[in-house]
Amino acid sequence: MFVPMEPAPPRTPAEEARITAMVHAHFDFLWRCLRRMGLAAHAADDAAQQVFLVASRRIADIREGAERSFLFETARRVVSDANRTVAKRRERMHDDDALDDARDQGPSPEDLVGHARALALLDLVLASLEEDLRVVLVLFEIEGMEMGQIAEMLAIPAGTVASRLRRARGEFHSAAKRMQARTHFKEQGR
C-alpha cells in the first residue's frame, strides 16, 4: 500500500550542503551494508534512497560527526521493515535450491560466473546468521572497521563486539561448509 510522505521541512543552504556531503561520503558504505544485511541489489538502491530521505528530514537532529552511525542505524531499521514485509524471500534463503537459483541469474561472461557464485554464497551464509552477529561480522570483515568503531557505532561494549565477532566467524564457517557440501552433493548428482 502506498503511503505518501509528508513534504520535507524547508532547509537552510548549510543543511542542504550537509545532506549532499553525507550522500557523497557515505553512499557506498551504506549500499554495501544494505546488501550484506540481506537486500538484493535493486532493493538496496531503494533502501539507500529511503535512508537518505529519512536523514534529510532529520538533518537537524543528526549530531555533527555522527552521520555514519545515524545512517547505519536507519539502514538497520529499513532492512528490518523490508524483511518483515517480504517473508517469502526469507523462506527462499533457507531453501536447499536457493543456491542453484542464485547461480542462474542471467547470462554473464564465464570469468564473472565464479564471482557471482561466491557473492550468492556469501549472501546466503550471511542471511543465515542472527542479525546482531551478521552486523558485527559485516562491519569488521567486509567494511574493515575497527572493533572500537563498531562498539561506538552500535553503542555496545568492545567486549561484546569481540564476542559477537568470534561467534559470527564460527557460525559463518559452519554455514559455509554446509552450503558448499550441499552444492558439491548436487553437482555430483547431475
N, C-alpha and C positions, 0 to 999 in steps of 0.2 A: 504494500500500500504506500503510495506517495504521500509524504508529509512535507508540505512546503516549509522552508526555513524562514524565520523572521529576517527582515533586512538587517544588514550589519550596521552597527552604530557608526556615525561619522568618525573618521580617524584623522589625526594630525599628520603632517608630512613626515615627522620623525617616526611615528608609528608605522606608516606605510614603508618607509625605508627599512625599519627594523624587520618587518614581515618579509620584505624582499630579501634581505640579508639572511634571514632564517631559512628561507626556502633554498637559497643558493648554498648555504653552509651545511644543511642537514638533510637535503632530499635523498641523496644516495644512501646514506646511513639508514634513514627511515625506511626506504623502499626495501633494502636488504633485510632489515629486521622484520618487516611485514611478511616478506617471502619466507623467511626462516621460521616465522611463527605459524606457518601453515597456509598462507594465502597463495593462490595461483597468481601468475604474473599480471593478468588483466585485473584481477581483484586487488592486487597490491597497488596498482595505479590508482584505482578508485579510492581505496582506503587511504593512500597517501594524500590524495586531494581532500578527503574528509578530515584528516588530521590537521592539515594546514588551514582548512576553513575554521575548525574549532579554535586553533591558535590565533587566527586573525580576529575572531570575535572576542577572544580573551586576552589580547595582546597586553592590555593594561595590567592584567593580573600576573603576567609572567615576569618573574624576577630576572634582572639582567644577569647573564651568565648561566641561567638555569633553563635556557631554551631547549637544549638537547634532552634533559630529563623530562620536561613537560611534554615534549613531542613523543618521547618513548612511552610514557605512561598513558598518554592519549591513544597511541597506537595499540597498546595492550587492550584498552577498552574497546576500541574499534574491532580488533580481531576477535575478542570475546563475543561481542554482539554478532559479528558475522558468523561465528561458529554456532551460535545458538539458532540463527535463522536458516542455516544450511546444514541441517542434521544429516542429510543424505551423504554429503561429502565426507563427513567423519566416518560413517559406516564404510564407505568405499575405501578409506585409508587403511582399514583393518582387513579388507577382503584379500584372500590369497591371490586373486588375479589382478590386484591393483598394480603391481609392478609390471606385469605384461601389458596392461592397458597403457601405462605411462610410457612404455617403450615405443608404442605405435603412434606417437604424437607427430604425425605429418612427416613428409619427406625431408631429409636433410643429408648433406654430404656425409660420406662414411666416417671421416675423421671427427665429425661432431656427434655421431651416434653414441660413442663411448662417454663423452662428456654429458650428453643429455641423460644417459642411463645413470650415471653417477649422481647427477643432481636429483633425479627422480628418487633414487635410493636414499639420498640424504634427506629429502623432504619426507619420505615415508618413515625413516628412522626418527627424525626429529618430531614428527607428529605423534609417534608412539610414546614420547616422554611426557611426564607431567609438566604442566606449564611452568612452574617455578624452576624446575631443573632445566627445561629447554631454554628459558630466558637467559639463565646464567651461562649455559654452555654456548649459546649463540654469541652473546656479548664477549665472552672470553676467547673462544676458539676461532670464531669467524670474524668478529669485528675487531679483535685484537686489543680489547680494553683490559686495563689492569684491574686486579681484584678490588683495590681501593676505590677506583672509579665506579665499578659496578655496585659496590656497597653503598656508595653515596647516591648513585642514581636510583637504586631500588629502596633506599632508606632501610637497610638491614646491616647487621654487624658483618665485618670482614670474615669472621669465623664461619658465619652462616653461608657466605658466598663460597668459601673454600669447601665446606661440607657438601653443599649442593653441587658444586663443580665435580667433586670426587664421585658422588653418586651418579651424576649425569653421565660422566665418562664411562662408568661401569655399565650402566643401563644402555648407553649408546652402543658400546662394543657388543654387548649381548644381543641387542636387537639387530644390529648389522650382520652379525654372524648367522642369526636365524633367517634373515631375509636372503642372504647370499646362498645359504643352504637350500632354501625353497627354490630360488632361481636355478641353481645347479641341478636340483632334482627335476624341475620342469624341463630344462634343456636336455637332460638325459632321456626323458620320456618321449621325446619327439621322434 
